Amino acid sequence: MQYEEFRRQLGKAGLTNRAFAELLDLNPISISNLKSKVEVPYQLALIASFIADYKDRGYDFMEVINKCKLDR
């Protein structure tokens, strides 16, 4: 997935780069630096797409994320 599509998916989910990074316990600068890559890493693209799809369907993706954080 190209960076522009990645950002579109985050936008659909109502997330900024910073908010996405915080959800995944990543450095926000690392997410911003993806702009210089040819493609966004598959795992991050997949997560952004799932979150956007959840949001489109009216599901609360934070419920799932918070559950995963509690399971750590």
Number of C-alpha atoms within 10 A of each C-alpha: 14 14 20 12 15 22 17 15 21 22 14 17 20 13 18 14 17 15 14 21 18 12 13 13 9 13 13 16 11 12 17 13 11 15 15 9 10 10 15 20 13 10 9 16 20 15 16 23 20 16 25 22 16 16 16 12 9 9 13 12 15 13 9 11 14 11 10 10 10 7 7 5
